[in-house]
Amino acid sequence: QVQLVESGGGLVQPGGSLRLSCAASGSIFRINAMGWYRQAPGKQRELVAAIISGGSTVYADSVKGRFTISRDNAKNTVYLQMNSLKLEDTAVYYCTLDELDSTSYPRTYWGQGTQVTVSS
């Protein structure tokens, strides 16, 4: 099965930057997309950014212009560069991978999450 491991979270002041990484391992037949979700305490989990197999990207309006998603196919890794961080960006960030297996069965995998705290 596929395992996703996030890293790069931590404590940062408002206006600062962090870069999250998500490394995928295991047998993957085909990656349709990878992305990042986040969930703040008491709030619903929301999509932050996603990158499709063809290279197109999608961003939540709240992070547009501040966050950038990218990938390194050779390392099976996706990144989220977060700039100009705001207090409301505080959340647990989850990496996700959408896959089709050898029988075209769709699967979604989730990482364990990494904490991002924006505070002065």
C-alpha positions as CSV (number, residue, x, y, z in Angstrom):
1,Q,0.0,0.0,0.0
2,V,0.9,3.6,-0.3
3,Q,2.4,5.6,2.6
4,L,2.5,9.4,2.8
5,V,4.8,11.1,5.3
6,E,4.6,14.9,5.8
7,S,7.3,17.1,7.2
8,G,8.2,20.8,7.5
9,G,5.5,22.0,9.8
10,G,6.3,24.1,12.9
11,L,5.9,27.5,14.6
12,V,6.2,30.7,12.5
13,Q,5.4,34.3,13.0
14,P,2.8,36.1,10.9
15,G,4.3,37.1,7.6
16,G,6.8,34.2,7.7
17,S,7.2,31.2,5.4
18,L,7.2,27.4,5.7
19,R,7.7,24.7,3.2
20,L,5.9,21.4,3.6
21,S,7.0,18.2,2.0
22,C,5.2,14.9,1.5
23,A,7.0,11.8,0.4
24,A,5.1,8.9,-1.1
25,S,6.3,5.3,-0.9
26,G,5.0,1.9,-1.8
27,S,3.6,0.5,-5.0
28,I,1.7,3.1,-7.0
29,F,0.1,2.1,-10.3
30,R,-0.8,5.6,-11.4
31,I,-1.0,8.9,-9.6
32,N,-4.0,11.0,-10.7
33,A,-3.3,13.9,-8.3
34,M,-1.6,14.9,-5.1
35,G,-2.6,17.7,-2.8
36,W,-2.9,19.3,0.6
37,Y,-5.8,19.7,2.9
38,R,-5.9,21.5,6.2
39,Q,-8.1,21.4,9.3
40,A,-8.1,24.0,12.1
41,P,-9.6,23.2,15.5
42,G,-13.4,23.2,15.4
43,K,-13.5,23.7,11.6
44,Q,-14.1,21.4,8.6
45,R,-11.2,20.0,6.6
46,E,-10.7,22.0,3.5
47,L,-8.7,21.7,0.3
48,V,-5.7,24.0,0.2
49,A,-4.0,23.1,-3.1
50,A,-3.8,20.2,-5.6
51,I,-1.6,19.3,-8.5
52,I,-3.0,17.0,-11.3
53,S,-0.9,14.4,-13.1
54,G,-0.7,16.7,-16.2
55,G,0.7,19.5,-14.1
56,S,-2.3,21.8,-13.6
57,T,-2.9,23.2,-10.1
58,V,-5.8,24.3,-8.0
59,Y,-5.8,26.6,-5.0
60,A,-8.2,27.7,-2.4
61,D,-9.1,31.3,-2.7
62,S,-7.8,32.0,0.8
63,V,-4.3,31.0,-0.2
64,K,-4.1,32.1,-3.8
65,G,-1.0,34.1,-4.5
66,R,0.6,33.1,-1.2
67,F,1.0,29.3,-1.5
68,T,2.6,27.3,-4.3
69,I,2.3,23.5,-4.8
70,S,4.9,21.7,-6.7
71,R,6.2,18.1,-7.2
72,D,9.4,16.2,-7.8
73,N,8.4,13.1,-9.7
74,A,11.8,11.4,-9.3
75,K,11.5,11.6,-5.5
76,N,7.8,10.9,-5.4
77,T,7.4,14.1,-3.3
78,V,5.0,17.0,-3.4
79,Y,5.7,20.3,-1.7
80,L,3.7,23.2,-0.4
81,Q,5.5,26.6,-0.2
82,M,3.7,28.8,2.1
83,N,4.5,32.5,2.2
84,S,3.0,35.5,3.9
85,L,1.5,33.3,6.6
86,K,-1.5,34.5,8.5
87,L,-3.0,33.5,11.9
88,E,-5.9,31.9,10.1
89,D,-3.4,29.5,8.3
90,T,-2.9,27.7,11.6
91,A,-4.0,24.1,11.1
92,V,-3.0,20.5,10.7
93,Y,-2.0,20.1,7.1
94,Y,-2.6,16.7,5.4
95,C,-1.1,15.4,2.2
96,T,-3.3,13.3,0.0
97,L,-2.7,11.1,-3.1
98,D,-5.3,10.0,-5.5
99,E,-4.5,6.7,-7.3
100,L,-5.9,4.3,-9.8
101,D,-4.6,0.7,-9.1
102,S,-4.0,-1.9,-11.8
103,T,-7.7,-2.7,-12.0
104,S,-8.7,0.9,-12.3
105,Y,-10.0,0.9,-8.7
106,P,-9.8,4.4,-7.3
107,R,-8.0,4.9,-4.0
108,T,-7.3,7.9,-1.8
109,Y,-4.4,7.9,0.7
110,W,-3.8,10.4,3.5
111,G,-0.8,11.3,5.5
112,Q,-0.8,11.7,9.3
113,G,-0.6,15.4,9.1
114,T,1.9,18.1,10.2
115,Q,1.1,21.0,12.5
116,V,1.5,24.6,11.3
117,T,1.1,27.2,13.9
118,V,1.2,30.9,13.0
119,S,1.6,33.1,16.1
120,S,3.4,36.2,17.3
